[in-house]
């Protein structure tokens, strides 16, 4: 079983998105955060269950979708590193993903 390891930048991403949702819908923000943690917790048992991001087909990154966001992660041995969370409609900034991945090595 893999261990989920949240990077600090990913937690900051999650908090910022939840705060934005909470402006108009506090209960929806709470449900969103719960859904994110439930989805990432499943990676303990199935670390490769996420898809390869369409923009990064030949990379080691994977993503899971929790509306309205994409959650990027990387599996390494017995660890799953949650690296980046972004709104689904935003463009992927690969340089951020790479920089955050370097912080875990």
N, C-alpha and C positions, 0 to 999 in steps of 0.2 A: 504494500500500500504506500502510495506517495504522500509526501507531506506538502501541504499548501503553504507557500511563503509569499506573503504580500510585500511588495516593495513600497517604500514610503510614497514615491510619486504616484503609484496606482491608488493608494488610499486617499491621497490629496485629490486625484481626479474624481474618485467616487464621491467624496464629500462635496466637491464643487457642483457636480451634477445633481446630487440629492438636494443641496441647498437651493439650486435653481428651480427644481420641481416643487420644493416646499413653499416657495413664495406664494403660489396659488393653491397648491394641493398638498398639505402636510401629510395626510394619510397615504397619498400616492407615493410620496418620497420614502416613507417608511417601508411600504410594500416593495418598492423598487430595490432598496438596500437589502431587504430580506431575500428577495429573488436573486440578487447578485451573489450573496453569500451561499445560498442553496445551490446555485449553478456551479460555483467554483468548488464547493465542498464535494460535489460529484466527481471532480477531477482526481480526488484521492484514489478512487477505485478505477477510474477510467481516464488516465492522463492524456491519452491520445484521441479522446473522443471529439475534441473540437476540430473544426475544419481548417484547412490551410487558407489563409486570407487570399482572396482573388488577386490582390495586387502583389502578393508575395509567394507565389506558387512554389518557388524553389528555395524557400527559407525554412529554418527550423521553428519558426513561430507558428502558433495556432491561435484560433479565436473561438470564443463562444458568444452567442448573441443573447442578450437580455434586453428586450425593447425598453428604451430607445437606443441602446448602446451596444458597442462591440467591446469585448474584453479580450485583450491579447495576453498570451502567456507562452512560456517555454518550459518544456520538460527536460530535466537533466538528472540522470540517475534516479534517486529516490525523492527528488524535489520537483515541485511545479511552482515556477515563479510567475506571479501575476504582475505584469509589467506596465500595462497601459490600458486605460478605459477612455473611450471617446464616444461622442454622440454618433449615431449611425449615419447621419447626413453629412458629417464633416469629412474632409479629405484626410486620408492617412498620411501622417508625417513620419515616414520611415526613420528619419534621423533620430527622432525622439525614442522610438522603439529600440533602435540600436544602442543609443546612449544608456537607456535604462537597463538593457540586457548586460552591458559592460559592468554596471554597478554590482551585479550579482555574481560576477566571476572573480 
